[in-house]
Every structure is written in C-alpha cells, then in structure tokens.
Amino acid sequence: MQRLEDIIQSRITLPGKADTDIDADDLTAQRRRFENQRYKEDTSHRKWLGVWTAIVVTCWLTAVLAILVYNERYICLSDTVLTSLLATTTLNVLGLSFIVLRGHFQLPPK
C-alpha cells in the first residue's frame, strides 16, 4: 500500500512535463490559462478579419475601377445608374469593414 506522501509526490509535475489535470491548479492559474487561450483565439480571429476585410475592399475597389473603365465602351450605364450603383455599394462595403473591424479593435475606455 502506498503512503500519502508518495501519492502526492507522484502528482507533482516535473519541469518538462505538461500538467493535464486542471483541478490540480488553483483558480488564479486556471483563469490565467483560460484568459491566455481566449486572447490567443481573439488574436487569430482579428488577423483573419483584417485579411478578409482587406481582400473584400481591394476586390471591390478593383471592380469599381473596372466598371468605370469599361463603362464608356461596353457597359454603357447612364450617369444616374452609375452614381447610384457606385455610391450605395461602396458605402455598403466600407460600412461592412467599419462594423467588423470596430467590433474587434475597440478603443480603450477613456
């Protein structure tokens, strides 16, 4: 039969071995570990949203440029339709990027 001290010593983690027992840590260490995991996930989501927004805005600006270049010869949109199309969709794309990025990159409170 094992002694209590032997059982406790066998539960102590060695310096290169990861502690897999979450209940062995105190609440502060658990909270710190979960906060670090949350910050890591938030950082990866922010990176993805930054790239996604840059790609969408770049594609939209390229499409707007193509519409303007090809409007004279191939598309032949009237000035009213062209103005409405470019104004509303540009506002939607910029508004989307503002909303998405503002939600993830909040300014600190004053």
N, C-alpha and C positions, 0 to 999 in steps of 0.2 A: 504494500500500500504506500502511495506517495505522500510525502509531507506537504503541508500547505505552502511552505516556503519554496519547495521545488515546483509546485504548480504555478505560483506567482512568477517565479523566475522564467519559466518556460513561456509565459505570456508576454514578457518584455521583448520588444522588437530589437533586433540587432541593427547596428548602424548601416547597412546597405539593404536591409530587408524592409519592404513596404508594409505598413500597418493596414491590414484589411478589415480589422474589427472596429467598426465605427463606434461601438459602445465603450471601447476602452479609452477614448479621448474624453476630455472634459468638454463642456458646452462651448466654451470660447474657441477651442481648437476646431470643433465641428462647424461652428458658424463661420470661422475664418476660411475653412476649406470650401464650404458651400459658396461663400462670397467670391472667393477666387475663381471657382468654377463658373459662377454667373458672370463675372467680369470677363472671363476668357470667351464665353459664348457671346456676350454682348459685343466684344471687340470683333469677333469673326463675323457677326451679323452686320455690324457697322461697315466693315470692309466690303462685304458683299453688296450692301445697299449703295455704298459710294461708287463702286464699279458699275453696278446696274444702272444707277441714275446717270452716270457719265455716258454710258453706251446709249441709253434711250435718248438723251438730249443731243448727243452727237448724230445719231441716226435721223432724228427729227430735223435738225438744222441742215443736214445733207439733203433731206427730202424737200425742204423749203427752198433751198438753193436750186435743186433740180427743177422744181415747179416754176421758179422764176426764170430760169434759163430757157426751158423748153416751152414756156407759155406763148411766146411770140410765133413759133413755127408749128408746133404740134398740138398743143392742148387748147389754145385759144379761149381762155376763160375771160369773162368780162371783168372790168375793174371792180365792180361791186362784189361779185362772187369771189374773186381773188382776195380782196381785202377781208371779207368775212371768213373765208377759209383760213387764211394765214393768221388773222387775229385770234379767232376762237381756239384753234388747235394749238397755237403757240402758247396762249395763256393756259390751256389745259396741261401741256407738258411742263411748263415752268412751275405751275401750281402744284402738280404732282411731285416734282422733285423737291419743291419747298416743303410740302407737307411731310414727305417721307424723311427727308434729312433733318427737318426741325424736330420731328418726334424722336430721333435717335441722337442728335447732337444738341441737347438742350443747354442753354446758357446757365451758368451757376446763379443762384439767387443773390440779389444784392444785399 
